[in-house]
Amino acid sequence: MLPFTEGKVILITGGALGLGRATAKLLAPVGARMVLADRDGEGARRAAAELGVGDRAVGLEVNVLDWPQVQGMVEETVRRFGRLDALVNTVGGSSGHGVKGARTIEELEIADWDRTMELNLKSVFLCCRAAIPALRANGGGRIVNTSSVAGRSQSQLGGPQYAAAKAGVVGFTRQLAFQLAADNITVNAVAPGPSLSERVTAIWDKRSEESRQEVLTRIPMHRLGEVDELAAAVCYFLSDLATYTTGHTLDVNGGLYMD
Ligand SMILES: NC(=O)c1ccc[n+]([C@@H]2O[C@H](COP(=O)([O-])OP(=O)(O)OC[C@H]3O[C@@H](n4cnc5c(N)ncnc54)[C@H](O)[C@@H]3O)[C@@H](O)[C@H]2O)c1
């Protein structure tokens, strides 16, 4: 059981699927109150209901690229639960969500560069911008962002736009940590390697055995990650075990990249 105070209010973006939903599942038994915000409102409400914690978890339809909706998301969280203790930003991805998975600069369309930056980096900026006043009003709190091995080293599966956006998340995390430390707000990030969220599983299943092996041979643990393994790192930063850690990006990648 995580040493995490009962009743903490945690807002998770991208809560309908993947890392966001897995994080909510780990937090449910330790008494957290959660808002799962997702562009897929139906999916977010279903994910919240599946936690089996009644009105301690709610799903909310939010496009995290839309500033008024992001502001509304934080306002709704505080209205429902009285305060905000933590923000977990998981929305992102190198393909899907309207972004083509271009891997080279020649293939990369300018519109896809913009979409990738918005989805992976601007979304984090907007959600932090909206949440920080509520965290300050709470006397402090936690922010956990999602980078990628692509932003720490280089990417086999993503392109330059994704690597740039996820490296941006690392820099943004450090700078916010520096600026918010005096407000008792810690800001950290997790940097996953390829992991079997529903989105990635669908892509992985379509790959040939040969191309899977190409990916796996580069991972010392010789397997992809599970979303629960990523969520465990997020929960560490949220927990009372991580009171003195800020500005850190934690690699969770089976040894694919070692700092
Ligand atoms: N899964 C991996 O292999 C992997 C590897 C490295 C980094 N990451 C990062 O981890 C994070 C989670 O990845 P995942 O695979 O679990 O993601 P996912 O695609 O399974 O889930 C993302 C969720 O975000 C939601 N979403 C997308 N656009 C949105 C928007 N504009 N507003 C609100 N919600 C939106 C989707 O509906 C979905 O529920 C991402 O930031 C991704 O870049 C994942």
The ligand as an ORCA input file, in Angstrom:
! r2SCAN-3c Opt
* xyz 0 1
  N       2.730      3.642    -24.762
  C       3.988      3.866    -25.126
  O       4.691      3.033    -25.721
  C       4.637      5.187    -24.767
  C       6.021      5.325    -24.874
  C       6.608      6.532    -24.548
  C       5.810      7.580    -24.128
  N       4.476      7.416    -24.052
  C       3.662      8.559    -23.633
  O       2.836      8.153    -22.566
  C       1.591      8.861    -22.622
  C       0.452      7.884    -22.581
  O       0.592      7.012    -23.669
  P      -0.483      5.868    -23.901
  O       0.087      4.960    -24.928
  O      -0.940      5.321    -22.587
  O      -1.634      6.773    -24.581
  P      -3.037      6.356    -25.146
  O      -3.045      6.795    -26.554
  O      -3.352      4.925    -24.830
  O      -3.996      7.243    -24.263
  C      -4.026      8.611    -24.456
  C      -5.401      9.128    -24.011
  O      -5.378     10.504    -24.283
  C      -6.618     10.863    -24.841
  N      -6.457     12.076    -25.645
  C      -5.830     12.203    -26.842
  N      -5.899     13.479    -27.266
  C      -6.560     14.159    -26.305
  C      -6.960     15.518    -26.162
  N      -6.657     16.426    -27.097
  N      -7.628     15.881    -25.060
  C      -7.931     14.967    -24.105
  N      -7.608     13.664    -24.180
  C      -6.921     13.277    -25.271
  C      -7.045      9.677    -25.664
  O      -8.435      9.681    -25.903
  C      -6.568      8.518    -24.802
  O      -7.587      8.098    -23.893
  C       1.664      9.718    -23.901
  O       2.068     11.017    -23.543
  C       2.723      9.043    -24.727
  O       3.382      9.929    -25.617
  C       3.867      6.254    -24.352
*
